[in-house]
Amino acid sequence: MPQRLSASLVLMFGGGSRLEDDRLAGVSHFIEHLFFKGTQRRPTSKEIADAIEGIGGFINASTDKELTAYWARVPAEHMELGLDVLFDIVSNSKLAPADIERERSVILEELKMYQDQPQEHVQNLLEELIWPGHPLGRDIAGTLASVAKLTRDDILEYANSRYRMPNLVIGAAGMIDDAVVVAAVSSKLSLPRELDGAEQPEPPGPLSSPNLAMRRQRTEQAHICLGVRALSYMHPDRYALDLLNTVLGEGMSARLFLNIRERLGLAYDVHSFTQKHRDTGYLGLYLGVDPKNAIRAVEAAISQLRRLREEDVEPEELARAKEFTKGRLRLDLETTNGVAFWLTYQQLVMGEVRTIEDELALVDAVTAADIRRVANEVLSGPIQMAVIGPFAKSAGFQAAIS
């Protein structure tokens, strides 16, 4: 991207909370935090931050269920420094005992914070129902009990097993010289070059019935998430699912917003979303409503799901959904960070990099019949629902999803 003045660099590792057993729950996220606490060359978190912020750049990281990413965005002339700092933290971190104990306290507070935010916590409750007894159903950060018990040996063993060359994809975008990037990667990155025999994650078992999780809490607003198992990011129908989701609940011209907020006045925030993993996924809906309107809002949302199964999406609605999807992708790829992440994610999870033209063509190829077919496949599954609010009884919610 020679017209840009920045370079964005991403180190993306295959490995996240899905690979953890109950005993190690949260270790991937814990390691991500610890890698910023100091290395042999930059012994403190301040020295790591100063190296990047001292040139006006940004550095951060994130842990997901199937990957962990470390990234930096720097002025283009400092690209090699950005790579050097990223390589340093993933291959040379001290993981000092004192840092582990300090960061353990920070993560425990982070877990408590999310439990105090019902609009966040309700989605975690839903995922426990979508994938019961499976690592995908757990909070990425683990549990209070598991984080409290993780030892330095646990952390070192897990980091050594996942932070290896075959699990890594490196992405770069911006005003960069390919040869300089390749030379910097070849000369500066030191990680084990072989896998340690880590097993592939187990797929989740089937769901046979609708289930409800209710957390009684004195909130002014009821927070509700509904969901059904859906498609993986490897599934050929994922583009039809994405357009179904756009029609249903993406933006202010989507069906959920127009019907539940604008026509019925039942909710301030109502939307839908998808989560996709290697072999599974789900379609979710969120509703933030006055508790007295909760059952009515849930019934109205479910009627919109039923409508997707019973009727073809109108041509104008499908055209809007396609333009929305294509426009958002184009906007996401305006920044060097967006491009670097997009390329790296595709290579890591799909094993290939598609051009934006390829991706847009796959969106355009979806028909109304495709969306209705996928709706009937996905929405025929049992609905799972999580509710947080001041409710004494659950019978009305249970009846709505049954």
Secondary structure, 3 states (H helix, E strand, C coil): CCCCCEEEEEEEEECCHHHCCHHHCCHHHHHHHHCCCCECCCCCHHHHHHHHHCCCCEEEEEECCCEEEEEEEEEHHHHHHHHHHHHHHHHCECCCHHHHHHHHHHHHHHHHHHHCCHHHHHHHHHHHHHCCCCHHHCCCCCCHHHHHHCCHHHHHHHHHHHCCHHHEEEEEEECCCHHHHHHHHHHHCCCCCCCCCCCCCCCCCCCCCCEEEEEECCCCCEEEEEEEECCCCCCCCHHHHHHHHHHHHCCCCCHHHHHHHHHCCCEEEEEEEEEECCCCEEEEEEEEECHHHHHHHHHHHHHHHHHHHHCCCCHHHHHHHHHHHHHHHHHHCCCHHHHHHHHHHHHHHHCCCCCHHHHHHHHHCCCHHHHHHHHHHHCCCCCEEEEEECCCCCHHHHHHHC
